[in-house]
Amino acid sequence: MAVTTAADEYRLATFHFESKAYADAARMLEGVLAEEPANLSVRLLLARSYYHSAQLGRAEAELLRILDTDPAEDYARLMLGRTLERQGRAEEARPHLRLAAAMTGESR
């Protein structure tokens, strides 16, 4: 019987994400994250999987964890703004979207 590593699980989760099977990707990434809780790449893909599968509260929580660790993570900042917008929280989203735009040099 083959042993599955966290790297194998991450690759398979990425395949699911790219295939738009976002809930499946999220389930797999939760396991990977349990093994590698400090891995921000895993955490960001998990947040994106939650976002695309309309698990917005979970997406928000993951994005906040990322930004607690790395406040300069511009994509997490942008995703947090979009997640808040999707929840009807445009006023809360605005500063995150502005900061993300300033960090990347893009205008909103």
Contact map, one row per residue, 1 for C-alpha under 8 A:
111000000000000000000000000000000000000000000000000000000000000000000000000000000000000000000000000000000000
111100000000000000000000000000000000000000000000000000000000000000000000000000000000000000000000000000000000
111110000000000000000000000000000000000000000000000000000000000000000000000000000000000000000000000000000000
011111011000000000000000000000000000000000000000000000000000000000000000000000000000000000000000000000000000
001111111000000000000000000000000000000000000000000000000000000000000000000000000000000000000000000000000000
000111111100000000000000000000010010000000000000000000000000000000000000000000000000000000000000000000000000
000011111110000000000000000000000000000000000000000000000000000000000000000000000000000000000000000000000000
000111111111000000000000000000000000000000000000000000000000000000000000000000000000000000000000000000000000
000111111111100000000000000110010000000000000000000000000000000000000000000000000000000000000000000000000000
000001111111110000000000000110010000000001000000000000000000000000000000000000000000000000000000000000000000
000000111111111000000000000000000000000000000000000000000000000000000000000000000000000000000000000000000000
000000011111111100000000100100000000000000000000000000000000000000000000000000000000000000000000000000000000
000000001111111110000001110110000000000000000000000000000000000000000000000000000000000000000000000000000000
000000000111111111000000100000000000000000000000000000000000000000000000000000000000000000000000000000000000
000000000011111111100000100000000000000000000000000000000000000000000000000000000000000000000000000000000000
000000000001111111111101100000000000000000000000000000000000000000000000000000000000000000000000000000000000
000000000000111111111101100000000000000000000000100000000000000000000000000000000000000000000000000000000000
000000000000011111111000000000000000000000000000000000000000000000000000000000000000000000000000000000000000
000000000000001111111100000000000000000000000000000000000000000000000000000000000000000000000000000000000000
000000000000000111111100000000000000000000000000000000000000000000000000000000000000000000000000000000000000
000000000000000111111111100000000000000000000000000000000000000000000000000000000000000000000000000000000000
000000000000000110111111110000000000000000000000110110000000000000000000000000000000000000000000000000000000
000000000000000000001111111000000000000000000000110010000000000000000000000000000000000000000000000000000000
000000000000100110001111111100000000000000000000000000000000000000000000000000000000000000000000000000000000
000000000001111110001111111110000000000000000100100000000000000000000000000000000000000000000000000000000000
000000000000100000000111111111000000000000000100110000000000000000000000000000000000000000000000000000000000
000000000000000000000011111111100000000000000000000000000000000000000000000000000000000000000000000000000000
000000001101100000000001111111110000000000000000000000000000000000000000000000000000000000000000000000000000
000000001100100000000000111111111000000001101100000000000000000000000000000000000000000000000000000000000000
000000000000000000000000011111111100000000000100000000000000000000000000000000000000000000000000000000000000
000000000000000000000000001111111110000000000000000000000000000000000000000000000000000000000000000000000000
000001001100000000000000000111111111000001000000000000000000000000000000000000000000000000000000000000000000
000000000000000000000000000011111111111001100000000000000000000000000000000000000000000000000000000000000000
000000000000000000000000000001111111100000000000000000000000000000000000000000000000000000000000000000000000
000001000000000000000000000000111111100000000000000000000000000000000000000000000000000000000000000000000000
000000000000000000000000000000011111111000000000000000000000000000000000000000000000000000000000000000000000
000000000000000000000000000000001111111000100000000000000000000000000000000000000000000000000000000000000000
000000000000000000000000000000001001111100000000000000000000000000000000000000000000000000000000000000000000
000000000000000000000000000000001001111111100000000000000000000000000000000000000000000000000000000000000000
000000000000000000000000000000000000011111110000000000000000000001000000000000000000000000000000000000000000
000000000000000000000000000000000000001111111000000000000000000000000000000000000000000000000000000000000000
000000000100000000000000000010011000001111111100000000000000000000000000000000000000000000000000000000000000
000000000000000000000000000010001000101111111110000000000000011001000000000000000000000000000000000000000000
000000000000000000000000000000000000000111111111000000000000011001000000000100000000000000000000000000000000
000000000000000000000000000010000000000011111111100000000000000000000000000000000000000000000000000000000000
000000000000000000000000110011000000000001111111110000000010010000000000000000000000000000000000000000000000
000000000000000000000000000000000000000000111111111000000111011000000000000000000000000000000000000000000000
000000000000000000000000000000000000000000011111111100000010000000000000000000100000000000000000000000000000
000000000000000010000110110000000000000000001111111110000010000000000000000000000000000000000000000000000000
000000000000000000000110010000000000000000000111111111110110000000000000000000000000000000000000000000000000
000000000000000000000000000000000000000000000011111111110110000000000000000000000010000000000000000000000000
000000000000000000000100000000000000000000000001111111100000000000000000000000000000000000000000000000000000
000000000000000000000110000000000000000000000000111111100000000000000000000000000000000000000000000000000000
000000000000000000000000000000000000000000000000011111110000000000000000000000000000000000000000000000000000
000000000000000000000000000000000000000000000000011111111110000000000000000000000000000000000000000000000000
000000000000000000000000000000000000000000000000011001111111000000000000000000000010011000000000000000000000
000000000000000000000000000000000000000000000000000000111111100000000000000000000000000000000000000000000000
000000000000000000000000000000000000000000000010011000111111110000000000000000000000000000000000000000000000
000000000000000000000000000000000000000000000111111000111111111000000000000000010010000000000000000000000000
000000000000000000000000000000000000000000000010000000011111111100000000000000010011000000000000000000000000
000000000000000000000000000000000000000000000000000000001111111110000000000000000000000000000000000000000000
000000000000000000000000000000000000000000110110000000000111111111000000000000000000000000000000000000000000
000000000000000000000000000000000000000000110010000000000011111111100000000110110000000000000000000000000000
000000000000000000000000000000000000000000000000000000000001111111110000000000010000000000000000000000000000
000000000000000000000000000000000000000000000000000000000000111111111000000000000000000000000000000000000000
000000000000000000000000000000000000000100110000000000000000011111111110100100000000000000000000000000000000
000000000000000000000000000000000000000000000000000000000000001111111111100110000000000000000000000000000000
000000000000000000000000000000000000000000000000000000000000000111111110000000000000000000000000000000000000
000000000000000000000000000000000000000000000000000000000000000011111110000000000000000000000000000000000000
000000000000000000000000000000000000000000000000000000000000000001111111100000000000000000000000000000000000
000000000000000000000000000000000000000000000000000000000000000001111111110000000000000000000000000000000000
000000000000000000000000000000000000000000000000000000000000000000100111110000000000000000000000000000100000
000000000000000000000000000000000000000000000000000000000000000001100111111110000000000000000000000000000000
000000000000000000000000000000000000000000000000000000000000000000000011111111000000000000000000001100110000
000000000000000000000000000000000000000000000000000000000000000000000000111111100000000000000000000100000000
000000000000000000000000000000000000000000010000000000000000001001100000111111110000000000000000000000000000
000000000000000000000000000000000000000000000000000000000000001000100000111111111000000000000001101100000000
000000000000000000000000000000000000000000000000000000000000000000000000011111111100000000000001100110000000
000000000000000000000000000000000000000000000001000000000000001000000000001111111110000000000000000000000000
000000000000000000000000000000000000000000000000000000000011001100000000000111111111000000001001000000000000
000000000000000000000000000000000000000000000000000000000000000000000000000011111111100000011111100000000000
000000000000000000000000000000000000000000000000000000000000000000000000000001111111110000001000100000000000
000000000000000000000000000000000000000000000000001000010011000000000000000000111111111000001000000000000000
000000000000000000000000000000000000000000000000000000000001000000000000000000011111111111011000000000000000
000000000000000000000000000000000000000000000000000000000000000000000000000000001111111111011000000000000000
000000000000000000000000000000000000000000000000000000010000000000000000000000000111111110000000000000000000
000000000000000000000000000000000000000000000000000000010000000000000000000000000011111110000000000000000000
000000000000000000000000000000000000000000000000000000000000000000000000000000000001111111000000000000000000
000000000000000000000000000000000000000000000000000000000000000000000000000000000001111111111000000000000000
000000000000000000000000000000000000000000000000000000000000000000000000000000000001100111111100000000000000
000000000000000000000000000000000000000000000000000000000000000000000000000000000000000011111110000000000000
000000000000000000000000000000000000000000000000000000000000000000000000000000001001100011111111000000000000
000000000000000000000000000000000000000000000000000000000000000000000000000000011111100011111111100000000000
000000000000000000000000000000000000000000000000000000000000000000000000000000001000000001111111110000000000
000000000000000000000000000000000000000000000000000000000000000000000000000000001000000000111111111000000000
000000000000000000000000000000000000000000000000000000000000000000000000000011011000000000011111111100000000
000000000000000000000000000000000000000000000000000000000000000000000000000011001100000000001111111110000001
000000000000000000000000000000000000000000000000000000000000000000000000000000000000000000000111111111000001
000000000000000000000000000000000000000000000000000000000000000000000000010010000000000000000011111111100000
000000000000000000000000000000000000000000000000000000000000000000000000011011000000000000000001111111110000
000000000000000000000000000000000000000000000000000000000000000000000000000001000000000000000000111111111111
000000000000000000000000000000000000000000000000000000000000000000000000000000000000000000000000011111111110
000000000000000000000000000000000000000000000000000000000000000000000001010000000000000000000000001111111100
000000000000000000000000000000000000000000000000000000000000000000000000010000000000000000000000000111111100
000000000000000000000000000000000000000000000000000000000000000000000000000000000000000000000000000011111110
000000000000000000000000000000000000000000000000000000000000000000000000000000000000000000000000000011111111
000000000000000000000000000000000000000000000000000000000000000000000000000000000000000000000000000011001111
000000000000000000000000000000000000000000000000000000000000000000000000000000000000000000000000110010000111
